[in-house]
Amino acid sequence: MNFKVPSRLRRLLVDSAELPRLKFPMTQPQSQPARRRVSTRPSAQRLTEVLWFGRNPGNLRMLEYVPPGVKGPMPLVVVLHGCHQNAEDFDRASGWTALARQHGFAVLYAEQKASNNPNLCFNWFRPSLVTRDRGELGSIKEMIDFSRRLHAIDDSRVFVMGLSAGGAMAAALLATYPELFAAGAIIGGLPFGAARDAMSALDVMRRGSSRPAEKWGELVSEMSPDAGRFPVVSIWHGDADEVVSFANAEASVSQWLAARERPRTKGRLRLFEGGERREWRDDYGHLILELVTLTDFGHGLPVGSIVEGWEPANDTERYILPAALSAPEELVKSWKLGA
């Protein structure tokens, strides 16, 4: 079926089908000490780039912030930006490292390169790049393992948050490495396995998918058949999102309920000014899944209030939007990162 792709959607993945085959960079032995340099681009708390963290099969950049003076094991939050964004601009706009310094947790950013995708989208729609220990997913896993080895990271408190294409990649990480994460947040993103190439990605972004709930769940259970547990999943989406249809948020709910073999109920509804939150809990009352729906909210990261007259300075800030809730601040609370 032919359909007209809106120009805003087309910009996100244009020319992706013509990308050259990835070439693996020169690798260094795992035992070689990491070389790190301080980035020259501004950030609220300066990010440091780690140049060597493993084989890096997906050819991504790794940047991190570790707050000084933290005693004992600390949590780790992995942050994945959206299309047309980079780690340092996203960090400045979202405030993740400022929160990390305040509450004493480490932040790890994976950053896409233009040589992989001209629009700086993570290639969540290419199966070869989101397979366990391969491609971009493999690179992010190596970054996490490196941070766990180098810093005093609490292995039971590793989290991931992604926006848009980064949200879809966060879903892939949660589905592929469920044993690694305590929880994760998919913001304006898509369920794992939603597309297999650039054109099907554009289609599902625009219209969602008609795949049945149990089929969504099978994508996760087949990827991680021996999973002893699944992380808590938080899904955030605006009901006025014109880039990634809200139907994808509903599909993500179906996916994670089916993966846990839980019935597709409406969940417990909690209203707040500017939206609603639905929660699903296990038989012991523990939160396993939530859907935060933001009323009249478009495509972007909700960050609470923005100063009157504020205008986005670049593509990154175009997808940082005022909302009734700040996703980073709410996740700090729900993940108990200040504890």
C-alpha positions, -999 to +999 in steps of 0.1 A: +000+000+000+014+034-009+012+063+015+026+097+017+052+101+044+050+134+062+081+155+058+088+156+095+089+118+097+109+115+065+137+137+080+142+112+108+153+083+087+159+097+052+186+079+033+189+052+060+181+025+034+212+036+015+236+036+044+268+018+037+276-015+054+291-008+088+329-013+091+343-024+124+369+000+138+403-011+150+400-027+184+422-027+214+427-055+240+402-054+268+430-051+293+443-018+279+436+011+302+408+034+290+418+067+275+394+095+283+392+131+273+370+159+284+346+170+257+350+205+243+312+211+239+295+226+270+274+206+294+259+215+328+283+190+344+311+182+320+309+149+303+340+128+296+344+107+265+358+072+269+377+064+237+383+027+244+357+005+261+357-027+240+353-039+205+326-013+198+309-033+170+283-006+165+309+023+162+292+045+188+307+072+211+307+067+249+304+097+273+300+096+310+296+116+341+306+102+375+300+125+405+329+132+427+331+121+463+305+093+462+312+066+487+301+030+481+283+015+451+262+040+431+234+036+405+241+039+368+217+056+344+222+049+306+207+077+285+200+074+248+192+105+227+168+109+198+173+117+161+191+149+153+206+150+188+239+144+205+248+135+240+261+168+253+233+190+240+207+165+252+224+164+286+224+202+289+187+203+280+175+174+301+196+180+332+206+144+338+242+151+350+230+179+372+206+154+388+235+129+390+257+153+409+228+162+433+218+126+440+251+107+436+246+084+406+266+079+374+253+087+339+264+070+307+255+084+273+258+064+241+260+087+211+253+079+175+276+089+147+267+104+113+287+076+096+261+051+110+230+072+104+230+107+087+202+119+110+220+106+142+191+081+148+200+049+166+193+021+141+166+004+162+149-009+130+179-030+117+177-065+132+215-070+127+222-040+149+199-048+178+209-084+183+226-096+216+263-087+216+262-074+180+260-040+164+249-009+182+232-029+210+265-047+216+284-014+218+260-001+245+263-033+264+301-030+263+299+006+276+278-006+306+302-034+313+331-010+312+314+014+336+307-015+360+343-025+360+358+009+362+335+026+388+318+016+420+285+007+403+258-011+421+250-039+396+214-042+410+207-006+401+214-001+364+187+018+345+181+030+309+161+059+295+157+067+258+138+093+237+122+085+203+148+064+184+167+062+217+135+050+233+132+022+207+168+013+214+161+013+252+132-012+245+157-034+226+181-033+255+154-042+281+142-071+259+176-084+251+194-079+284+165-081+310+189-094+336+211-063+334+185-036+342+164-029+373+141-006+352+139+014+320+119+042+305+107+044+268+098+080+260+081+088+227+094+054+215+083+021+201+081-015+212+109-039+206+108-055+171+084-029+156+102-027+123+129-045+102+140-018+078+138+020+073+105+020+054+086-003+078+100+019+106+085+050+090+052+032+086+049+020+122+060+053+135+032+070+116+004+045+121+014+019+147+010-018+141-019-043+140+003-071+156-017-089+183-006-085+219+007-120+223+029-116+193+044-085+208+052-105+239+067-133+219+093-110+205+106-104+240+103-140+253+120-154+222+149-130+226+153-138+263+138-172+268+157-179+300+149-146+317+143-151+354+128-117+357+120-086+337+128-050+346+101-025+356+092-006+324+079+030+323+064+042+290+059+080+284+040+093+254+021+124+244-014+119+230-007+146+204+026+131+191+027+134+153+061+118+149+056+085+167+020+075+170+005+070+204-005+035+192+031+025+198+028+033+235-002+010+237+017-017+218+046-013+242+021-019+271+008-050+254+043-063+248+055-061+283+023-074+299+024-104+274+061-110+281+052-113+318+021-134+310-001-109+326-036-101+313-042-070+293-062-051+319-068-013+320-045-010+350-049+013+380-056+049+368-041+079+386-048+114+372-026+144+375-027+179+360-018+175+324-022+138+320-027+104+335-007+075+348-018+038+345+000+012+367+002-025+366+014-045+395+023-081+402+005-104+427+027-090+455+018-054+448+051-045+431+050-021+402+059-039+369+047-015+343+034+021+339+021+042+311+023+080+315+001+098+290+006+135+286-024+154+274-020+176+243+017+168+243+037+163+211+070+145+204+098+151+229+112+148+263+089+163+290+110+185+313+085+205+334+084+242+332+105+262+307+112+299+311+087+322+293+099+332+259+123+302+257+130+292+221+149+261+210+185+268+200+190+236+180+174+204+169+181+188+203+161+215+221+132+212+196+124+179+212+127+191+248+092+203+257+075+218+288+051+195+305+032+190+338+059+165+348+096+163+342+105+128+331+141+129+344+130+142+378+101+117+381+124+088+371+149+099+398+121+095+423+106+063+411+140+046+406+150+059+441+182+073+428+185+096+457+183+068+482 
